[in-house]
Amino acid sequence: EIGDFLVARIARLVPLHIFTTLAFVGIGLLSAAVGLAVNDADKYDLACLPPSLFLTHAIIGCDKPVFNFVSWSISAEFAMYLLFPLLIALGARARWALVMIGALWVVSFSWFDPGWWLRTYDHGVVRAVPAFLLGMSLYRYRDELGTIVLRGWVFFPVVGVLLATMLLHGSGLVVLLLSYASVGILFILDRSVETRSTWLRYLAPLGQLTYSIYMLHPLFHAIVLALVAQRIVHLSGPALYLASWISLPLLIAVSYVSLNWFETPARRWIRAQWRSRRERMAA
């Protein structure tokens, strides 16, 4: 069923990725045509377009962040999807091996490549491996983890400590390990019968918007803040910071529209085409 799985992931992630990438291409071409200088001109290097569109730029591709630069993580994610069948086979034989490989990966790279958790366009797939193995390990041990009883209020200090450490400590190894621990604790909360029926379930639908917000916010920044706020309205300093905060509800609204009127229809269309093709082949 790996074909169905890969098509499902492509259908969910790729349409918005292509749209945002081509939108940045359009911004670069339009700016060049009208003679308008853009921030970070290297970001619009057309030579980097093929690896960006085909999601190889976190594995092998350009030596700089280009177009919708956050898409490096989608590239790294798809690399893990291609390895997924092998990891499933390994986890089926010895689920402890997933935990051990993930732990050894973190320790080894922390020794030989300090700061590996900061990699993005420069082989960002390196940081995807232990995170993906963490997710698989949590799922393989879901029954045992489901027996741990945690109260719903634990959610607040866990996330609060993570956010505070990110703000005060930056992006060091401590933050990485704390983020892993937070995911584990939140997974236990989700599995626990004690918390599954509480108010936490109302936060779940917001998770559907995270991909839209993540992929759209660089484009939103380029148009609403860099172009309109800075170039046209000439905001700077505290006024620009205030405009950034005020624009957040607008970004969330745009992400909601994207999810429901673009991403979801595109996902359903791609999956329908795949089912139709399989049925024709079977016939």
Number of C-alpha atoms within 10 A of each C-alpha: 6 11 8 13 12 15 16 16 15 16 21 21 20 19 16 21 23 16 15 22 21 16 15 20 20 13 17 21 14 12 13 12 9 8 9 10 10 16 11 9 11 14 18 22 15 14 11 19 19 13 16 26 18 13 24 21 31 28 19 15 19 20 12 14 22 26 26 24 20 18 27 24 20 21 27 24 19 20 18 18 17 12 11 18 13 11 19 15 11 14 18 13 10 12 18 14 16 23 20 12 15 18 14 12 17 20 12 12 15 14 11 9 10 12 14 20 20 15 16 24 26 19 21 23 27 20 20 22 19 20 18 17 23 21 16 19 20 18 14 19 12 14 13 12 19 17 12 14 14 19 11 18 11 13 15 10 11 17 17 12 15 19 15 12 17 17 11 8 12 11 14 15 17 14 20 17 13 18 20 15 15 18 18 17 19 17 17 23 24 19 20 20 15 15 18 14 12 11 10 14 12 9 9 10 9 10 9 13 18 15 14 22 20 13 22 22 20 18 20 19 16 17 15 20 22 18 16 14 19 15 13 11 11 13 17 13 7 9 11 17 13 12 15 14 10 11 16 14 10 13 18 17 14 16 24 19 14 18 21 12 11 14 21 14 14 19 20 14 13 17 18 12 11 17 14 12 12 12 10 9 8 7 6
